[in-house]
Amino acid sequence: MVVNGRPTKRLVKRRVTADLSDFLTFPSAGDLESPAAAKPFRTAVGAFLTKHALLPPPSSLFPHLLTWKILFRVGDLAGDDGGPAVVCLDVVEEDVARSRSVYCDQCRVVGWSSNPVSAKRYHFIIKSDGNSIAGYNKMCAGCGDALHMTDSRCKSCNHVMTTEDVEDWMYQQLDNTTHLLHGVVHANGYGHLLRVNGREGGSRLLSGRHIMNFWDRLCIMLGVRKVSVMDVSKKNGLEFRLLHAVVKGHPWYGDWGYKFGAGSFSLNLDDYQMAIASLSSLPLTLFQSQGRKPRTRLQDLISFYQSISERELVTIRDLFCFLMGLIHDRRQCPVRAADESPCKKLRSSNSRALCSWTIDDVRRVEEAMLKVLRAVSGSTWVSWRALRGAVCRVGSPELLDYCLKELKGKQAAPGMVVAARCISDSGAMEYRLEPGSASIPATASTCPNSFFPTANQHPSEERVVVDLKYFYECLVHPETMVVKREVAVSSATKILDCKQFVKEYLPHPGHLVGGGKENAAMQVVCEVDLMEQGEEYSQNPPAELVVLPPDATIGDLKLEAMKAFQDVYLMFRRFQADEVVGYGGVDESTQMRLLVGSMECVHMRIRGKFHGKNGLSRFRMERGMERWIVDCLCGAKDDDGERMLACDVCGIWQHTRCSGIPDSDGVPVKFVCHVCRRLNSNGGGHCREEQLLDYVFVDATNHTNTGVL
């Protein structure tokens, strides 16, 4: 549907949502299987915008930043105005040659820095406020009021809006960190998922999974090749790439096929997988009490969740899986019936209690606990730890935990039952005797702070989230671990250091384009061989898919391949295709079918050269024209996105962390690497030593000396 260009307020009142596609299902399975889905991104994105989007206004101030707009309804949800809920997808077509940022930082750190600079970038954005970048409203640079895009003067502060002001505002939209979705795809089909903000990120209508599902389907339909994402997501304030790796063995984005792409500090896939396996398989017995040492809150909480789980919780992964499952079930069904509780430990289940303990064992321990409570005077509460310690000689630790779990509501004396509550700050349990009958167990109404897991009561979502954060800090985060075992700290650090993940969208080369097999279009994957290229041009760009009619000739292939690379890359604007490698002596009028037979997809190499050198160096690589050498102690040989600094003597770059500078400290104004220091010390030059002593660490924030090399 093409929406007209009226201002946003009028558009909301008059929009017709019956024809809008559903965000939750678009594009449909039929769209993904259509012939258009077999086209390369450079042509598929244009067809997509022509079919679904509002055309940019002809009087656009910035032809190098064209903004397209597409509206979607969100299932059957209702909006604030009572009508169907609607979200707006903005597609900003950026002309890279005239952009403020020609080079791509994301390509550099994920390993695609050698790709030539693409001619266009397409930004796919869903704003958090529900408005559109193309809504013809801009912000006044003087007072911040909203202005119509055609207004040159602010009515509030009389500020005159210049072209630079409006351009600044447009680029601010591209840099905004609050967007619900921001993905960017280069003309060659390589893209980056820059941002996904679900409900925790301010979304009222869409969850993170809704947004990811939409993005994934859109990439498939548009013929995107690869998408990278830097996973810095948080869940409940925790680093989600660490938490999700412990629970599932892969990052959250892995649910959509994103896999390890590049690790910081020279980490590779094997390092990442081994770190996950080592950390998640740590046994919980490492944190349990040993000997006569007093029990800690961590030990009590581990025992608590072990006692309410139907399955035995043995490892860190078992524990976190159980807690994440509790949170998920609470959110899916907050008012679950008591006998349907997902964590209810049935007496007929695979319980350690019934497997290894007799009824007499349980009764003996319970009676000992009741005896302790009866001996306590007045309304004094007895803590879980104190009660457990008082009867520690009566049974095994597992039996004690099981009996403590079942103690609430037990008849202690005529007219007296056991009550239990949870101390909200520490999560510890407390017990005492209160008037009551065992036939009417205490409920949340009589004990509002209690979440003790009897057969009809379990921890609330809020309580489980608090405990999840506590376990995260104590068990898996490398800086706050209670038991700092070298393997655990190293594994957790490696997981956190792996942020770059990539999904490769496999093409469907056998897909027939244009009817039956005999009339199907040919798909040719074309690579280029650059003639007389220097060392700096030694790496050829990624191949491009060219779709040809069934009667296409060798000459047609050369022409279409040349156009494809000219459209995609800035440095190829003057590229001339000279020959098809392997078919140099074949006449250009020869049909391709005679050479390759009935194959629908073939690979060809096109040899050619540039006519003119203008722009070759500037647009050669996404990393830019800068030349740097990375040689770090960790083994890194290229920029990985982590903080680095260069030696003032040799100019070689290395990580600040590997150089002994904590991430919390400022970067020193002057720095000499360990190699240069060692070479100087071996040389023994007195003046050189004095020179090196002048290189002093200076805090970049307050310019205070923090150390001497």
Secondary structure, 3 states (H helix, E strand, C coil): CCCCCCCHHHHHHHCCCCCCEECCCCCCHHHHCCHHHHCCHHHHHHHHHHHHCECCCCCCCCCCEEEEEEEEEEEEEECCCCCEEEEEEEEEEEEHHHCCCCCCHHHHHHCCCCCCCECEEEEEEECCCCCCCCCCEEECCCCCCEEECCCCECCCCCCECCHHHHHHHHHHHHHCCCCCEEEEEECCCEEEEEEECCHHHCCCCCCHHHHHHHHHHHHHHHCCCEEEEECCCEECCEEHHHHHHHHHCCCHHHHHCCEEEECHHHCCHHHHHHHHHHHHCCEHHHHCCCCCCCCCHHHHHHHHHHHHCCCCCCEHHHHHHHHHHHHHHHHHCCCCCHHHCCCCCCCCCCCHHHHHCCHHHHHHHHHHHHHHHHHCCCCCCEEHHHHHHHCCCCCCHHHHHHHHHHCCCCEEECCEEEEEEECCCCCCEEEEEEECCCCCCCCCCCCCCCCCCCCCCCCCHHHHHHHHHHHHHHHHCCCCCCCCCHHHHHHHHHHHCCCEEEEECCCCCCCCCCCCHHHCCEEEEEEEEECCCCHHHCCCCCCEEEEECCCCEHHHHHHHHHHHHHHHEHHHCCEEEEEECCCCCCCCCCEHHHHHCCCCEEEEEEEEEECCCCCCCCCCCCCCCCCCCECCCCCCCCCCCCCEEECCCCCCEEECCCCCCCCCCCCCCCCCCHHHHHHHHHHCCHHHHHHHHCCEEECCCCCCEEEEC
